[in-house]
Amino acid sequence: MEAHFVEVVISVCVLLFAAKLMAELFVRLHLPVVLGELLAGMIVGPFAIGSLLTYNGGTLVTLNNEVKILGEIGAIVILFMAGLEMTPREFIRGGKASFTVGTLGVIVPFFVGFFVFQMFGFHAFQAMLVATALTATSIAISVQVLSEFGKLKSPEARLIIGAAVVDDILAIAVLSIVTSMGGGDMTPDVLEIMFTILKVLGFFAVMAIVTIFVIPRVVGSKFWKAGGSIEGVATAAFFGAAGIAASIGLSPILGAFVVGMALASTKMLDRVEHYIGKLGLIFAPLFFAIIGAQVDFRGLNLEIVTIGAVIIGVAIVTKLLGCGLPSYLFLKNKQQSKRVGIAMISRGEVGLIVAGVGLSSGVLTSNVYTTIVIMVAVTTIITPIWLKMEYRKEPGTKAAE
């Protein structure tokens, strides 16, 4: 027991320290920090340099169940933080433009991915998991670029942020549907899929209504006088909601996200955000490092390179067309519409979470898992560089002056 405890503690120490070192390097290189943390895990993980670092006959970083559970808690914290970025009113106000672009931004990558990977001989459930990893946009990177160029108030920026919100909720719903269907070589039953979609939407609606009315009253109650009570109750609320979501067969991150959204329009937002930001400083890097550490490069072969190239190609084209074309209907401007498509290319947390779920449930082989992580890394690098190039062409932007 003692030795097992030491393994977990040392693994957390090495992963967290490596993640922060790489974060420092990536900040100086003006690259996304998430990417550095992911890379840190890959480097010190038990399949790369980590295999040379031994302790008591085993590798220094051990990916046992406890370490993986800490990573899953990290995913819950990240999605709660994402929920805090958006009030329910903002979600509804996005209107039909955000809804259309966000919905097509999930439907196009999912179905194109599903059919392409079935053609590659993947069985239905594997193809579904890969397709799910292609659905969710990671908006933080694009928002950073927009703000750098002083474009956060532009029509395309408003559409990008609104569509990313819709995209996120739908992608989480798709993730819940696919993960709750279980693994194996089963062929998905259309009725079962319809039932699961309705269950997700029903759960989301009920949970959203209950949390929006109940959670702010509970967390903001005058009853809490002791130091840290509000922060403690908010944490209990998002863990509780994650637990309820998981217990009815949905993804726990959906519950955490809804509680974050419920608290986004309350007086306690600043206080909760300040606190959860601190928690995120530990759990987010740990999550990405643990995800990275599970990538096994020892098996890097022609299959991984081939599937990787296909996944990256599908990832870029489906967002560029799936979000860029419908944007033109609303923005009536070719350049702005193209920017919407580019900004939505970057994949992030949900893609990595899907990959992790697929690997731990044994549905995805380590080859396919590695290619999904590579796809997330490549799209995360491409998006800010491409978006910056687009804005530099335009006279009058901050960085172009």
C-alpha positions as CSV (number, residue, x, y, z in Angstrom):
1,M,0.0,0.0,0.0
2,E,2.8,2.4,1.0
3,A,4.7,1.7,-2.2
4,H,1.5,2.2,-4.3
5,F,0.9,5.6,-2.6
6,V,4.5,6.7,-3.2
7,E,4.1,5.7,-7.0
8,V,1.1,8.0,-7.3
9,V,2.7,10.9,-5.5
10,I,5.9,10.7,-7.4
11,S,4.0,10.4,-10.8
12,V,2.0,13.6,-9.9
13,C,5.2,15.4,-8.9
14,V,7.0,14.5,-12.2
15,L,4.1,15.1,-14.5
16,L,3.1,18.5,-12.9
17,F,6.7,19.8,-12.8
18,A,7.4,18.7,-16.4
19,A,4.1,20.3,-17.6
20,K,5.0,23.6,-16.0
21,L,8.5,23.6,-17.4
22,M,7.1,23.0,-20.9
23,A,4.5,25.7,-20.4
24,E,7.3,28.2,-19.7
25,L,9.0,27.2,-22.9
26,F,5.8,27.4,-25.0
27,V,4.9,30.8,-23.5
28,R,8.3,32.1,-24.7
29,L,7.8,30.6,-28.1
30,H,4.3,32.2,-28.3
31,L,2.7,28.8,-28.8
32,P,-0.4,27.4,-26.9
33,V,0.5,26.4,-23.4
34,V,-1.8,23.3,-23.6
35,L,0.4,21.9,-26.3
36,G,3.5,22.2,-24.1
37,E,1.7,20.4,-21.2
38,L,0.6,17.7,-23.6
39,L,4.2,17.3,-24.9
40,A,5.6,17.2,-21.4
41,G,3.5,14.2,-20.6
42,M,4.6,12.5,-23.8
43,I,8.3,13.1,-22.9
44,V,8.3,12.0,-19.2
45,G,5.6,9.4,-19.7
46,P,6.5,5.7,-19.3
47,F,6.8,5.1,-23.1
48,A,9.4,7.8,-23.9
49,I,12.2,9.3,-21.8
50,G,10.2,8.3,-18.7
51,S,11.0,4.7,-19.4
52,L,14.7,5.4,-18.6
53,L,13.8,7.0,-15.3
54,T,13.3,4.1,-12.9
55,Y,12.4,3.9,-9.2
56,N,12.2,0.6,-7.2
57,G,12.3,-1.4,-10.4
58,G,9.4,0.4,-12.1
59,T,9.2,3.6,-14.2
60,L,9.2,6.9,-12.3
61,V,5.8,7.9,-13.8
62,T,3.3,5.1,-13.4
63,L,-0.1,5.4,-15.1
64,N,-2.1,3.4,-12.5
65,N,-5.9,3.9,-11.9
66,E,-5.4,6.6,-9.2
67,V,-3.3,8.8,-11.6
68,K,-5.9,8.4,-14.3
69,I,-8.7,9.3,-11.9
70,L,-6.8,12.5,-11.1
71,G,-6.7,13.2,-14.8
72,E,-10.5,12.7,-15.0
73,I,-11.0,15.1,-12.1
74,G,-8.9,17.5,-14.2
75,A,-11.3,17.2,-17.1
76,I,-14.3,17.9,-14.8
77,V,-12.6,21.1,-13.5
78,I,-11.7,22.2,-17.0
79,L,-15.3,21.9,-18.2
80,F,-16.7,23.7,-15.1
81,M,-14.3,26.5,-16.0
82,A,-15.6,26.5,-19.6
83,G,-19.2,26.7,-18.3
84,L,-18.3,29.8,-16.2
85,E,-17.3,31.6,-19.4
86,M,-20.9,31.7,-20.7
87,T,-24.2,32.7,-19.2
88,P,-27.5,30.9,-20.2
89,R,-28.7,34.2,-21.7
90,E,-25.6,34.5,-23.9
91,F,-26.2,31.0,-25.0
92,I,-29.8,31.8,-26.0
93,R,-29.0,35.2,-27.5
94,G,-26.5,33.7,-30.0
95,G,-29.5,33.3,-32.2
96,K,-29.8,31.4,-35.4
97,A,-26.4,32.3,-36.9
98,S,-24.5,30.8,-33.9
99,F,-26.9,27.8,-33.8
100,T,-26.6,27.1,-37.5
101,V,-22.8,27.4,-37.7
102,G,-22.2,25.6,-34.4
103,T,-24.6,22.7,-35.3
104,L,-23.1,22.2,-38.8
105,G,-19.6,22.5,-37.2
106,V,-20.5,19.3,-35.3
107,I,-22.6,17.4,-37.8
108,V,-20.2,17.7,-40.8
109,P,-17.1,16.5,-39.0
110,F,-19.0,13.7,-37.2
111,F,-20.6,12.2,-40.3
112,V,-17.7,12.7,-42.7
113,G,-15.3,11.3,-40.0
114,F,-17.7,8.3,-39.4
115,F,-18.0,7.3,-43.0
116,V,-14.3,7.9,-43.9
117,F,-13.1,5.8,-41.0
118,Q,-15.6,3.0,-41.7
119,M,-14.1,3.0,-45.2
120,F,-10.7,2.4,-43.5
121,G,-12.1,-0.7,-42.0
122,F,-12.8,0.6,-38.5
123,H,-15.9,-1.1,-36.8
124,A,-18.9,1.2,-36.2
125,F,-18.1,2.1,-32.5
126,Q,-14.4,2.8,-33.2
127,A,-15.4,5.0,-36.2
128,M,-17.9,6.8,-34.0
129,L,-15.3,7.6,-31.3
130,V,-12.8,9.0,-33.9
131,A,-15.7,11.0,-35.4
132,T,-16.6,12.4,-32.0
133,A,-13.0,13.5,-31.4
134,L,-13.4,15.6,-34.6
135,T,-16.5,17.5,-33.4
136,A,-15.5,19.9,-30.6
137,T,-13.7,23.2,-31.2
138,S,-11.2,24.5,-28.6
139,I,-12.1,28.2,-28.7
140,A,-9.6,29.6,-26.2
141,I,-6.7,29.8,-28.7
142,S,-8.8,31.6,-31.4
143,V,-10.1,34.1,-28.8
144,Q,-6.5,34.9,-27.8
145,V,-5.6,35.6,-31.4
146,L,-8.7,37.8,-31.9
147,S,-8.0,39.8,-28.8
148,E,-4.3,40.3,-29.9
149,F,-5.6,41.9,-33.2
150,G,-8.2,44.0,-31.4
151,K,-11.0,42.1,-33.2
152,L,-13.1,40.7,-30.3
153,K,-15.9,43.1,-31.2
154,S,-15.9,42.2,-34.9
155,P,-19.0,40.5,-36.5
156,E,-16.9,37.3,-37.2
157,A,-15.6,37.2,-33.6
158,R,-19.1,37.4,-32.2
159,L,-20.2,34.6,-34.5
160,I,-17.1,32.5,-33.7
161,I,-17.7,32.7,-29.9
162,G,-21.5,32.1,-30.2
163,A,-21.0,29.1,-32.6
164,A,-18.2,27.7,-30.4
165,V,-20.6,27.7,-27.4
166,V,-23.3,25.7,-29.4
167,D,-20.5,23.5,-30.8
168,D,-19.3,22.8,-27.3
169,I,-22.6,21.8,-25.9
170,L,-23.5,19.6,-29.0
171,A,-20.0,18.0,-28.9
172,I,-20.4,17.2,-25.2
173,A,-23.9,15.7,-26.0
174,V,-22.3,13.6,-28.9
175,L,-19.6,12.5,-26.5
176,S,-22.2,11.5,-23.9
177,I,-24.2,9.6,-26.5
178,V,-21.2,7.7,-27.9
179,T,-19.6,6.8,-24.5
180,S,-22.9,5.8,-23.0
181,M,-23.5,3.3,-25.9
182,G,-20.7,1.0,-24.6
183,G,-18.1,-0.7,-26.7
184,G,-17.7,-3.9,-28.6
185,D,-18.4,-4.7,-32.2
186,M,-22.0,-3.7,-32.0
187,T,-23.8,-1.9,-34.7
188,P,-25.5,1.2,-33.3
189,D,-29.3,0.9,-33.2
190,V,-31.0,4.0,-34.6
191,L,-33.8,3.9,-32.0
192,E,-31.2,3.7,-29.2
193,I,-29.3,6.6,-30.6
194,M,-32.5,8.7,-30.9
195,F,-33.3,7.8,-27.3
196,T,-29.8,8.7,-26.1
197,I,-30.0,12.0,-27.9
198,L,-33.3,12.8,-26.3
199,K,-32.0,11.7,-23.0
200,V,-29.0,14.0,-23.3
201,L,-31.1,17.0,-24.4
202,G,-33.7,16.2,-21.7
203,F,-31.0,15.9,-19.0
204,F,-29.3,19.0,-20.2
205,A,-32.6,21.0,-20.2
206,V,-33.8,19.7,-16.8
207,M,-30.3,20.1,-15.2
208,A,-29.9,23.6,-16.8
209,I,-33.3,24.7,-15.4
210,V,-32.7,23.2,-12.0
211,T,-29.2,24.4,-11.6
212,I,-29.9,27.9,-13.0
213,F,-32.6,28.4,-10.3
214,V,-31.2,26.3,-7.4
215,I,-27.4,26.5,-7.5
216,P,-27.0,30.3,-7.5
217,R,-29.5,30.4,-4.5
218,V,-27.6,27.7,-2.6
219,V,-24.1,29.0,-3.3
220,G,-25.1,32.6,-2.8
221,S,-27.0,32.0,0.4
222,K,-26.3,34.3,3.4
223,F,-26.0,31.1,5.4
224,W,-22.3,30.7,4.4
225,K,-20.2,32.7,6.8
226,A,-17.0,30.6,7.2
227,G,-14.0,31.3,5.0
228,G,-14.0,29.2,1.9
229,S,-17.6,28.0,2.3
230,I,-18.9,29.5,-1.1
231,E,-15.9,27.9,-2.9
232,G,-16.4,24.6,-1.2
233,V,-20.2,24.5,-1.9
234,A,-19.6,25.5,-5.6
235,T,-17.0,22.6,-5.9
236,A,-19.4,20.2,-4.3
237,A,-22.1,21.3,-6.7
238,F,-20.1,20.7,-9.9
239,F,-18.7,17.3,-8.6
240,G,-22.3,16.4,-7.6
241,A,-23.7,17.3,-11.0
242,A,-20.8,15.4,-12.6
243,G,-21.7,12.3,-10.5
244,I,-25.4,12.5,-11.3
245,A,-24.6,12.8,-15.1
246,A,-22.3,9.8,-14.8
247,S,-24.8,7.7,-12.8
248,I,-27.4,8.0,-15.6
249,G,-24.9,7.0,-18.2
250,L,-23.9,10.4,-19.5
251,S,-20.5,12.1,-19.5
252,P,-19.7,13.6,-16.1
253,I,-18.2,16.7,-17.8
254,L,-21.7,17.6,-19.0
255,G,-22.9,18.0,-15.3
256,A,-19.9,20.2,-14.4
257,F,-20.4,22.4,-17.5
258,V,-24.0,23.1,-16.7
259,V,-23.2,24.1,-13.1
260,G,-20.5,26.5,-14.4
261,M,-23.1,28.0,-16.8
262,A,-25.6,28.4,-13.9
263,L,-23.0,30.4,-11.8
264,A,-21.9,32.5,-14.8
265,S,-24.5,35.1,-14.3
266,T,-24.4,35.4,-10.5
267,K,-22.8,37.9,-8.1
268,M,-20.4,35.2,-6.9
269,L,-18.9,34.7,-10.4
270,D,-15.7,36.7,-9.7
271,R,-15.1,34.9,-6.5
272,V,-15.8,31.4,-7.9
273,E,-13.8,32.2,-11.0
274,H,-10.8,33.4,-9.0
275,Y,-10.8,30.2,-6.9
276,I,-11.4,27.7,-9.7
277,G,-8.7,29.5,-11.7
278,K,-6.3,28.5,-8.9
279,L,-7.6,24.9,-8.9
280,G,-7.3,24.8,-12.7
281,L,-3.6,25.8,-12.4
282,I,-3.0,22.4,-10.9
283,F,-5.6,20.1,-12.5
284,A,-5.5,21.4,-16.1
285,P,-1.8,20.9,-16.6
286,L,-2.0,17.5,-14.8
287,F,-4.9,16.4,-17.1
288,F,-3.0,17.3,-20.3
289,A,0.2,15.8,-19.0
290,I,-1.6,12.5,-18.1
291,I,-3.2,12.4,-21.5
292,G,0.2,13.0,-23.2
293,A,1.8,10.3,-21.0
294,Q,-0.5,7.7,-22.4
295,V,0.8,8.2,-26.0
296,D,2.9,5.2,-26.9
297,F,5.4,6.3,-29.5
298,R,7.2,2.9,-29.4
299,G,4.6,1.6,-31.8
300,L,4.9,4.6,-34.2
301,N,4.5,3.0,-37.7
302,L,3.2,3.6,-41.2
303,E,-0.4,2.9,-40.0
304,I,-0.3,5.7,-37.4
305,V,1.3,8.1,-40.0
306,T,-1.4,7.2,-42.6
307,I,-4.4,7.4,-40.3
308,G,-2.9,10.5,-38.7
309,A,-2.7,12.3,-42.1
310,V,-6.3,11.3,-42.9
311,I,-7.6,12.4,-39.5
312,I,-5.8,15.8,-39.7
313,G,-7.1,16.3,-43.3
314,V,-10.7,15.5,-42.3
315,A,-10.3,17.7,-39.2
316,I,-9.3,20.8,-41.2
317,V,-11.6,20.4,-44.2
318,T,-14.8,19.6,-42.2
319,K,-14.5,22.7,-40.0
320,L,-13.4,25.0,-42.7
321,L,-16.4,24.1,-44.9
322,G,-18.8,23.1,-42.1
323,C,-18.4,26.4,-40.3
324,G,-17.0,28.7,-43.0
325,L,-19.8,28.1,-45.7
326,P,-22.8,28.7,-43.4
327,S,-21.1,31.8,-41.9
328,Y,-21.2,33.4,-45.4
329,L,-25.1,33.2,-45.3
330,F,-25.0,35.5,-42.2
331,L,-21.9,37.6,-42.6
332,K,-22.1,38.1,-46.4
333,N,-18.3,38.5,-46.4
334,K,-15.9,36.0,-47.9
335,Q,-12.9,36.9,-45.8
336,Q,-14.8,37.1,-42.5
337,S,-16.5,33.7,-43.2
338,K,-13.1,32.1,-43.9
339,R,-11.9,33.4,-40.6
340,V,-14.8,31.7,-38.8
341,G,-13.9,28.4,-40.5
342,I,-10.2,28.7,-39.5
343,A,-11.0,29.8,-35.9
344,M,-13.1,26.6,-35.5
345,I,-10.4,24.2,-36.7
346,S,-8.5,23.9,-33.4
347,R,-9.5,20.8,-31.4
348,G,-8.9,20.5,-27.7
349,E,-10.1,19.1,-24.4
350,V,-13.1,17.1,-25.8
351,G,-11.0,15.4,-28.5
352,L,-8.4,14.4,-25.8
353,I,-11.2,13.3,-23.4
354,V,-12.7,11.1,-26.2
355,A,-9.3,9.6,-26.9
356,G,-8.8,8.9,-23.2
357,V,-12.3,7.3,-22.8
358,G,-11.7,5.2,-26.0
359,L,-8.4,3.9,-24.8
360,S,-9.4,3.2,-21.2
361,S,-12.5,1.3,-22.3
362,G,-10.4,-0.8,-24.7
363,V,-12.4,0.3,-27.8
364,L,-9.5,2.3,-29.4
365,T,-6.2,0.7,-30.0
366,S,-3.1,2.6,-28.9
367,N,-2.4,3.3,-32.6
368,V,-5.7,5.1,-33.1
369,Y,-5.4,6.9,-29.7
370,T,-1.9,8.2,-30.7
371,T,-3.3,9.5,-34.0
372,I,-6.1,11.4,-32.3
373,V,-3.7,13.1,-29.9
374,I,-1.4,14.0,-32.9
375,M,-4.5,15.5,-34.7
376,V,-5.3,17.6,-31.6
377,A,-1.7,18.8,-31.4
378,V,-1.5,19.6,-35.1
379,T,-4.8,21.5,-35.3
380,T,-3.9,23.4,-32.1
381,I,-0.6,24.6,-33.8
382,I,-2.2,25.3,-37.2
383,T,-5.1,27.5,-36.0
384,P,-3.4,30.4,-34.3
385,I,-0.7,30.6,-37.0
386,W,-3.3,30.5,-39.9
387,L,-5.6,33.0,-38.1
388,K,-2.7,35.4,-37.5
389,M,-1.7,35.2,-41.2
390,E,-5.3,36.0,-42.2
391,Y,-5.4,39.1,-40.0
392,R,-2.0,40.3,-41.0
393,K,-3.3,40.7,-44.6
394,E,-5.9,43.2,-43.4
395,P,-4.8,46.8,-43.1
396,G,-5.8,48.6,-39.9
397,T,-5.4,45.7,-37.5
398,K,-3.3,46.2,-34.4
399,A,-0.5,43.8,-35.4
400,A,-0.5,44.9,-39.0
401,E,0.2,48.6,-38.1
